[in-house]
């Protein structure tokens, strides 16, 4: 309990520091919402000053920050400059599709990376291991936007197997067909995310597994006649759990952040696209809302990972 209280206090302090740095950095950027090309070019100077007063942009920066923090304590992220809607409403409207894409992608990346990485480590130096290294290199080096465009041209434009963009077909579907139609539209985006993330994660798991296999206790386990399956369940998986749990905790912000480039290419109206549009239009409340949520998830992921490690790793408990 004491450790949990310390972690929560640390999280609150870090959120405060992150909010100050983010707020100052965003407002220090050139131009503002009123000069970012979002308004009528014929608007008068008096109208601009009136809008600044409405949005509170005429106040000193520290007063703007204090007003924003006061609203944040009531879970109010403010009003979007661009749409006039509540920031929480804007985020919640984009959240489901981003959660769907990134949760599915994260699960596939971790499951496939663990399986392929361990299998490659068990066959270190073999032809299969060399093929997996080449695959990991291609995965790591391949730009996601380039792969997305290649798949669209080949599988969507030329072959017509998958839709080019969006989440729904032109002809409306109902019932289970609507769900299948949306899943069909998500195949390419999810594949691009998984392909781009699996290489580095697989090599990380392989490296950890190779080190485990070189340990003395693995040598003695093999001398006792244990096969690869028994070694996996008794030795490899328990020793892989702490770093994998830590990686899962650090991956939590990606569930919300999404992919700005992919959502733009595939015209998916998710959180990544919202952040990009808000950054281009200097929509400060939306930018701050997404940044604070991402920071909160990062810190929360670290706390959850530490608490899980307390249960699975006795050495961690002793720290």
C-alpha positions as a Markdown table, in Angstrom:
| # | Residue | x | y | z |
|---|---|---|---|---|
| 1 | Unk | 0.0 | 0.0 | 0.0 |
| 2 | Unk | 2.8 | 2.4 | 0.8 |
| 3 | Unk | 4.5 | 1.7 | -2.5 |
| 4 | Unk | 1.1 | 2.3 | -4.3 |
| 5 | Unk | 0.7 | 5.7 | -2.5 |
| 6 | Unk | 4.2 | 6.7 | -3.5 |
| 7 | Unk | 3.6 | 5.7 | -7.1 |
| 8 | Unk | 0.4 | 7.7 | -7.2 |
| 9 | Unk | 2.1 | 10.8 | -5.7 |
| 10 | Unk | 4.9 | 10.4 | -8.3 |
| 11 | Unk | 2.3 | 10.2 | -11.1 |
| 12 | Unk | 0.5 | 13.3 | -9.9 |
| 13 | Unk | 3.8 | 15.2 | -9.8 |
| 14 | Unk | 4.9 | 14.1 | -13.2 |
| 15 | Unk | 1.5 | 14.9 | -14.7 |
| 16 | Unk | 1.8 | 18.4 | -13.3 |
| 17 | Unk | 5.3 | 18.9 | -14.8 |
| 18 | Unk | 4.2 | 17.4 | -18.1 |
| 19 | Unk | 1.2 | 19.7 | -18.3 |
| 20 | Unk | 3.3 | 22.8 | -17.6 |
| 21 | Unk | 5.9 | 21.9 | -20.2 |
| 22 | Unk | 3.3 | 20.9 | -22.8 |
| 23 | Unk | 1.2 | 24.0 | -22.2 |
| 24 | Unk | 4.2 | 26.3 | -22.6 |
| 25 | Unk | 5.6 | 24.5 | -25.7 |
| 26 | Unk | 2.2 | 24.5 | -27.5 |
| 27 | Unk | 1.6 | 28.2 | -27.0 |
| 28 | Unk | 5.2 | 29.0 | -27.9 |
| 29 | Unk | 4.7 | 27.5 | -31.4 |
| 30 | Unk | 4.4 | 30.1 | -34.2 |
| 31 | Unk | 0.9 | 31.4 | -35.0 |
| 32 | Unk | -2.3 | 30.5 | -33.1 |
| 33 | Unk | -5.7 | 29.2 | -33.9 |
| 34 | Unk | -6.8 | 32.7 | -35.0 |
| 35 | Unk | -3.9 | 33.0 | -37.5 |
| 36 | Unk | -3.6 | 29.3 | -38.6 |
| 37 | Unk | -5.8 | 29.7 | -41.7 |
| 38 | Unk | -9.0 | 28.4 | -40.0 |
| 39 | Unk | -10.8 | 31.8 | -40.1 |
| 40 | Unk | -12.2 | 33.9 | -42.9 |
| 41 | Unk | -9.3 | 36.0 | -44.3 |
| 42 | Unk | -11.6 | 39.0 | -44.5 |
| 43 | Unk | -12.3 | 39.0 | -40.7 |
| 44 | Unk | -11.6 | 42.3 | -39.0 |
| 45 | Unk | -9.0 | 42.9 | -36.3 |
| 46 | Unk | -11.8 | 43.8 | -33.8 |
| 47 | Unk | -13.5 | 40.5 | -34.4 |
| 48 | Unk | -10.2 | 38.6 | -33.8 |
| 49 | Unk | -9.7 | 40.5 | -30.5 |
| 50 | Unk | -13.3 | 39.6 | -29.6 |
| 51 | Unk | -12.6 | 35.9 | -30.3 |
| 52 | Unk | -9.4 | 36.0 | -28.3 |
| 53 | Unk | -11.4 | 37.3 | -25.3 |
| 54 | Unk | -14.0 | 34.6 | -25.8 |
| 55 | Unk | -11.4 | 31.8 | -25.8 |
| 56 | Unk | -9.3 | 33.5 | -23.1 |
| 57 | Unk | -6.3 | 33.9 | -25.4 |
| 58 | Unk | -6.0 | 37.6 | -24.4 |
| 59 | Unk | -5.0 | 36.7 | -20.8 |
| 60 | Unk | -1.4 | 36.1 | -19.7 |
| 61 | Unk | -0.1 | 32.6 | -20.3 |
| 62 | Unk | 0.0 | 31.7 | -16.6 |
| 63 | Unk | -3.6 | 32.7 | -16.1 |
| 64 | Unk | -4.6 | 30.6 | -19.1 |
| 65 | Unk | -2.8 | 27.7 | -17.6 |
| 66 | Unk | -4.4 | 28.2 | -14.2 |
| 67 | Unk | -7.9 | 28.4 | -15.8 |
| 68 | Unk | -7.2 | 25.2 | -17.7 |
| 69 | Unk | -6.0 | 23.4 | -14.6 |
| 70 | Unk | -9.0 | 24.5 | -12.6 |
| 71 | Unk | -11.3 | 23.1 | -15.3 |
| 72 | Unk | -9.2 | 19.9 | -15.5 |
| 73 | Unk | -9.8 | 19.2 | -11.8 |
| 74 | Unk | -13.5 | 18.9 | -12.7 |
| 75 | Unk | -12.6 | 16.6 | -15.6 |
| 76 | Unk | -13.3 | 19.4 | -18.1 |
| 77 | Unk | -10.8 | 19.5 | -20.9 |
| 78 | Unk | -12.4 | 22.7 | -22.4 |
| 79 | Unk | -14.1 | 23.5 | -25.7 |
| 80 | Unk | -12.5 | 22.8 | -29.1 |
| 81 | Unk | -11.7 | 26.0 | -31.0 |
| 82 | Unk | -12.3 | 24.3 | -34.3 |
| 83 | Unk | -15.6 | 22.5 | -33.7 |
| 84 | Unk | -17.1 | 24.3 | -30.7 |
| 85 | Unk | -17.7 | 20.9 | -29.1 |
| 86 | Unk | -16.4 | 19.8 | -25.7 |
| 87 | Unk | -13.0 | 18.2 | -26.0 |
| 88 | Unk | -14.1 | 15.2 | -24.1 |
| 89 | Unk | -16.9 | 14.7 | -26.6 |
| 90 | Unk | -14.5 | 15.0 | -29.5 |
| 91 | Unk | -12.1 | 12.5 | -28.0 |
| 92 | Unk | -14.9 | 10.0 | -27.1 |
| 93 | Unk | -16.3 | 10.2 | -30.6 |
| 94 | Unk | -12.9 | 9.1 | -32.1 |
| 95 | Unk | -11.9 | 6.7 | -29.3 |
| 96 | Unk | -13.7 | 3.5 | -30.2 |
| 97 | Unk | -12.1 | 2.9 | -33.6 |
| 98 | Unk | -8.7 | 3.8 | -32.4 |
| 99 | Unk | -9.0 | 1.5 | -29.4 |
| 100 | Unk | -10.2 | -1.3 | -31.8 |
| 101 | Unk | -7.3 | -0.9 | -34.2 |
| 102 | Unk | -4.6 | -0.6 | -31.6 |
| 103 | Unk | -5.8 | -3.2 | -29.1 |
| 104 | Unk | -6.0 | -5.8 | -31.8 |
| 105 | Unk | -2.7 | -4.8 | -33.3 |
| 106 | Unk | -1.0 | -4.8 | -29.8 |
| 107 | Unk | -2.3 | -8.3 | -29.0 |
| 108 | Unk | -1.2 | -9.7 | -32.4 |
| 109 | Unk | 2.3 | -8.0 | -32.1 |
| 110 | Unk | 2.9 | -9.4 | -28.6 |
| 111 | Unk | 1.6 | -12.9 | -29.3 |
| 112 | Unk | 3.4 | -13.3 | -32.6 |
| 113 | Unk | 6.6 | -11.7 | -31.4 |
| 114 | Unk | 6.8 | -14.0 | -28.3 |
| 115 | Unk | 6.1 | -17.1 | -30.4 |
| 116 | Unk | 8.5 | -16.2 | -33.3 |
| 117 | Unk | 11.2 | -14.8 | -31.0 |
| 118 | Unk | 11.3 | -17.9 | -28.8 |
| 119 | Unk | 11.2 | -20.2 | -31.7 |
| 120 | Unk | 14.0 | -18.4 | -33.4 |
| 121 | Unk | 16.1 | -18.4 | -30.2 |
| 122 | Unk | 15.6 | -22.2 | -29.8 |
| 123 | Unk | 16.9 | -22.6 | -33.4 |
| 124 | Unk | 19.8 | -20.1 | -33.1 |
| 125 | Unk | 22.0 | -20.2 | -36.1 |
| 126 | Unk | 19.7 | -22.3 | -38.2 |
| 127 | Unk | 18.2 | -21.3 | -41.6 |
| 128 | Unk | 14.9 | -20.5 | -39.9 |
| 129 | Unk | 16.7 | -18.1 | -37.5 |
| 130 | Unk | 18.4 | -16.3 | -40.4 |
| 131 | Unk | 15.1 | -15.9 | -42.2 |
| 132 | Unk | 13.5 | -14.4 | -39.1 |
| 133 | Unk | 16.4 | -12.0 | -38.7 |
| 134 | Unk | 15.9 | -10.8 | -42.3 |
| 135 | Unk | 12.1 | -10.6 | -41.8 |
| 136 | Unk | 12.7 | -8.5 | -38.6 |
| 137 | Unk | 15.1 | -6.2 | -40.5 |
| 138 | Unk | 12.5 | -5.6 | -43.3 |
| 139 | Unk | 9.8 | -5.0 | -40.7 |
| 140 | Unk | 12.0 | -2.5 | -38.8 |
| 141 | Unk | 13.2 | -0.7 | -41.9 |
| 142 | Unk | 9.9 | -0.6 | -43.8 |
| 143 | Unk | 8.2 | 2.8 | -43.5 |
| 144 | Unk | 4.6 | 2.3 | -42.5 |
| 145 | Unk | 3.2 | 4.9 | -44.9 |
| 146 | Unk | 5.1 | 3.3 | -47.8 |
| 147 | Unk | 3.8 | -0.2 | -47.0 |
| 148 | Unk | 0.3 | 1.2 | -46.6 |
| 149 | Unk | 0.5 | 2.8 | -50.1 |
| 150 | Unk | 1.9 | -0.4 | -51.6 |
| 151 | Unk | -0.9 | -2.5 | -50.2 |
| 152 | Unk | -3.5 | 0.0 | -51.3 |
| 153 | Unk | -2.2 | 0.0 | -54.9 |
| 154 | Unk | -1.7 | -3.8 | -55.1 |
| 155 | Unk | -4.6 | -5.2 | -53.0 |
| 156 | Unk | -7.2 | -2.4 | -53.3 |
| 157 | Unk | -6.7 | -0.7 | -56.6 |
| 158 | Unk | -5.3 | -3.5 | -58.8 |
| 159 | Unk | -6.9 | -6.6 | -57.3 |
| 160 | Unk | -9.9 | -5.0 | -55.6 |
| 161 | Unk | -9.6 | -7.4 | -52.6 |
| 162 | Unk | -9.9 | -4.7 | -49.9 |
| 163 | Unk | -11.4 | -1.2 | -49.8 |
| 164 | Unk | -9.2 | 1.7 | -50.3 |
| 165 | Unk | -10.2 | 3.8 | -47.3 |
| 166 | Unk | -12.8 | 4.5 | -44.7 |
| 167 | Unk | -14.6 | 2.2 | -42.4 |
| 168 | Unk | -17.8 | 1.4 | -44.3 |
| 169 | Unk | -18.9 | 0.6 | -47.8 |
| 170 | Unk | -21.0 | 2.9 | -49.9 |
| 171 | Unk | -23.9 | 0.5 | -49.6 |
| 172 | Unk | -25.1 | 0.5 | -46.0 |
| 173 | Unk | -25.0 | -2.8 | -44.1 |
| 174 | Unk | -27.0 | -3.9 | -41.1 |
| 175 | Unk | -26.6 | -6.4 | -38.4 |
| 176 | Unk | -23.7 | -8.8 | -38.6 |
| 177 | Unk | -22.9 | -7.7 | -42.1 |
| 178 | Unk | -22.1 | -4.2 | -40.9 |
| 179 | Unk | -19.6 | -5.6 | -38.4 |
| 180 | Unk | -18.0 | -7.8 | -41.1 |
| 181 | Unk | -17.9 | -4.8 | -43.4 |
| 182 | Unk | -16.0 | -2.8 | -40.8 |
| 183 | Unk | -13.7 | -5.7 | -40.1 |
| 184 | Unk | -13.0 | -6.0 | -43.8 |
| 185 | Unk | -12.0 | -2.3 | -43.9 |
| 186 | Unk | -9.7 | -2.7 | -41.0 |
| 187 | Unk | -7.6 | -5.6 | -42.4 |
| 188 | Unk | -5.0 | -3.5 | -44.2 |
| 189 | Unk | -4.6 | -0.8 | -41.4 |
| 190 | Unk | -4.1 | -3.5 | -38.7 |
| 191 | Unk | -1.7 | -5.5 | -41.0 |
| 192 | Unk | 0.4 | -2.4 | -41.5 |
| 193 | Unk | 0.6 | -1.7 | -37.8 |
| 194 | Unk | 1.4 | -5.3 | -36.9 |
| 195 | Unk | 4.0 | -5.6 | -39.6 |
| 196 | Unk | 5.8 | -2.4 | -38.5 |
| 197 | Unk | 5.9 | -3.4 | -34.9 |
| 198 | Unk | 6.6 | -7.1 | -34.9 |
| 199 | Unk | 10.2 | -7.0 | -36.1 |
| 200 | Unk | 11.8 | -5.0 | -33.2 |
| 201 | Unk | 9.7 | -6.8 | -30.6 |
| 202 | Unk | 10.5 | -10.2 | -32.0 |
| 203 | Unk | 14.2 | -9.5 | -31.9 |
| 204 | Unk | 13.9 | -8.2 | -28.4 |
| 205 | Unk | 12.2 | -11.4 | -27.3 |
| 206 | Unk | 14.8 | -13.5 | -29.2 |
| 207 | Unk | 17.7 | -11.7 | -27.5 |
| 208 | Unk | 16.2 | -12.2 | -24.1 |
| 209 | Unk | 15.5 | -15.9 | -24.8 |
| 210 | Unk | 19.0 | -16.5 | -26.1 |
| 211 | Unk | 20.5 | -15.1 | -22.9 |
| 212 | Unk | 18.1 | -17.3 | -20.9 |
| 213 | Unk | 19.1 | -20.4 | -22.9 |
| 214 | Unk | 22.8 | -19.8 | -22.2 |
| 215 | Unk | 22.2 | -19.8 | -18.4 |
| 216 | Unk | 23.5 | -22.6 | -16.2 |
| 217 | Unk | 20.0 | -23.8 | -15.1 |
| 218 | Unk | 19.0 | -24.4 | -18.7 |
| 219 | Unk | 22.1 | -26.6 | -19.2 |
| 220 | Unk | 21.2 | -28.6 | -16.1 |
| 221 | Unk | 17.6 | -28.8 | -17.3 |
| 222 | Unk | 18.6 | -30.3 | -20.6 |
| 223 | Unk | 21.0 | -32.7 | -18.9 |
| 224 | Unk | 18.0 | -34.0 | -16.9 |
| 225 | Unk | 16.3 | -34.8 | -20.2 |
| 226 | Unk | 13.7 | -31.9 | -20.4 |
| 227 | Unk | 12.5 | -31.1 | -23.9 |
| 228 | Unk | 11.9 | -27.7 | -25.4 |
| 229 | Unk | 8.2 | -27.5 | -24.3 |
| 230 | Unk | 9.1 | -28.3 | -20.7 |
| 231 | Unk | 11.9 | -25.8 | -20.7 |
| 232 | Unk | 9.6 | -23.2 | -22.2 |
| 233 | Unk | 7.0 | -23.5 | -19.5 |
| 234 | Unk | 9.3 | -24.0 | -16.5 |
| 235 | Unk | 12.2 | -21.6 | -17.3 |
| 236 | Unk | 11.8 | -19.4 | -20.5 |
| 237 | Unk | 8.3 | -18.0 | -19.9 |
| 238 | Unk | 8.8 | -17.2 | -16.2 |
| 239 | Unk | 12.1 | -15.3 | -16.9 |
| 240 | Unk | 10.6 | -13.5 | -19.9 |
| 241 | Unk | 7.5 | -12.3 | -17.9 |
| 242 | Unk | 9.1 | -9.3 | -16.2 |
| 243 | Unk | 10.4 | -7.5 | -19.4 |
| 244 | Unk | 7.3 | -8.5 | -21.3 |
| 245 | Unk | 5.1 | -7.0 | -18.6 |
| 246 | Unk | 7.2 | -3.8 | -18.6 |
| 247 | Unk | 6.8 | -3.6 | -22.4 |
| 248 | Unk | 3.1 | -4.1 | -22.1 |
| 249 | Unk | 2.9 | -1.2 | -19.6 |
| 250 | Unk | 4.9 | 1.1 | -21.9 |
| 251 | Unk | 2.7 | 0.1 | -24.9 |
| 252 | Unk | -0.5 | 1.3 | -23.1 |
| 253 | Unk | -0.3 | 4.9 | -24.5 |
| 254 | Unk | -0.3 | 3.6 | -28.0 |
| 255 | Unk | -3.8 | 2.3 | -27.5 |
| 256 | Unk | -5.0 | 5.9 | -27.4 |
| 257 | Unk | -2.5 | 7.6 | -29.5 |
| 258 | Unk | -3.1 | 5.6 | -32.6 |
| 259 | Unk | -1.2 | 6.2 | -35.8 |
| 260 | Unk | -1.4 | 9.7 | -37.3 |
| 261 | Unk | 0.0 | 8.7 | -40.7 |
| 262 | Unk | -2.1 | 5.5 | -41.1 |
| 263 | Unk | -5.3 | 7.1 | -40.1 |
| 264 | Unk | -4.7 | 9.9 | -42.6 |
| 265 | Unk | -3.8 | 7.5 | -45.4 |
| 266 | Unk | -6.8 | 5.2 | -44.8 |
| 267 | Unk | -9.2 | 8.1 | -43.9 |
| 268 | Unk | -9.9 | 6.6 | -40.5 |
| 269 | Unk | -11.5 | 9.2 | -38.2 |
| 270 | Unk | -9.6 | 8.3 | -35.1 |
| 271 | Unk | -7.5 | 9.8 | -32.4 |
| 272 | Unk | -4.4 | 10.0 | -34.4 |
| 273 | Unk | -6.1 | 12.0 | -37.2 |
| 274 | Unk | -7.7 | 14.2 | -34.5 |
| 275 | Unk | -4.4 | 15.1 | -33.0 |
| 276 | Unk | -2.9 | 15.9 | -36.4 |
| 277 | Unk | -5.8 | 18.1 | -37.4 |
| 278 | Unk | -5.7 | 19.9 | -34.0 |
| 279 | Unk | -2.0 | 20.5 | -34.2 |
| 280 | Unk | -2.3 | 22.0 | -37.7 |
| 281 | Unk | -5.1 | 24.3 | -36.6 |
| 282 | Unk | -3.5 | 25.1 | -33.2 |
| 283 | Unk | -6.6 | 23.8 | -31.4 |
| 284 | Unk | -4.9 | 24.1 | -27.9 |
| 285 | Unk | -7.6 | 22.4 | -25.8 |
| 286 | Unk | -7.8 | 19.3 | -27.9 |
| 287 | Unk | -4.0 | 19.0 | -28.1 |
| 288 | Unk | -3.6 | 19.4 | -24.4 |
| 289 | Unk | -6.4 | 16.9 | -23.8 |
| 290 | Unk | -4.8 | 14.2 | -25.9 |
| 291 | Unk | -1.3 | 14.9 | -24.4 |
| 292 | Unk | -2.5 | 14.7 | -20.8 |
| 293 | Unk | -4.5 | 11.4 | -21.5 |
| 294 | Unk | -1.4 | 9.9 | -23.2 |
| 295 | Unk | 0.9 | 11.0 | -20.3 |
| 296 | Unk | -1.6 | 9.6 | -17.8 |
| 297 | Unk | -1.7 | 6.3 | -19.6 |
| 298 | Unk | 2.1 | 6.1 | -19.7 |
| 299 | Unk | 2.4 | 6.7 | -16.0 |
| 300 | Unk | -0.5 | 4.4 | -15.3 |
| 301 | Unk | 1.0 | 1.7 | -17.4 |
| 302 | Unk | 4.3 | 1.9 | -15.4 |
| 303 | Unk | 2.4 | 1.6 | -12.1 |
| 304 | Unk | 0.4 | -1.4 | -13.3 |
| 305 | Unk | 3.6 | -3.1 | -14.6 |
| 306 | Unk | 5.4 | -2.5 | -11.3 |
| 307 | Unk | 2.5 | -3.9 | -9.3 |
| 308 | Unk | 2.3 | -7.0 | -11.5 |
| 309 | Unk | 6.1 | -7.4 | -11.2 |
| 310 | Unk | 5.7 | -7.4 | -7.5 |
| 311 | Unk | 3.7 | -10.6 | -7.8 |
| 312 | Unk | 5.7 | -12.4 | -10.4 |
| 313 | Unk | 9.3 | -11.3 | -9.7 |
| 314 | Unk | 10.5 | -11.8 | -6.1 |
| 315 | Unk | 13.8 | -10.0 | -6.9 |
| 316 | Unk | 11.7 | -6.9 | -7.9 |
| 317 | Unk | 10.0 | -7.1 | -4.5 |
| 318 | Unk | 13.3 | -6.8 | -2.7 |
| 319 | Unk | 14.2 | -3.4 | -4.3 |
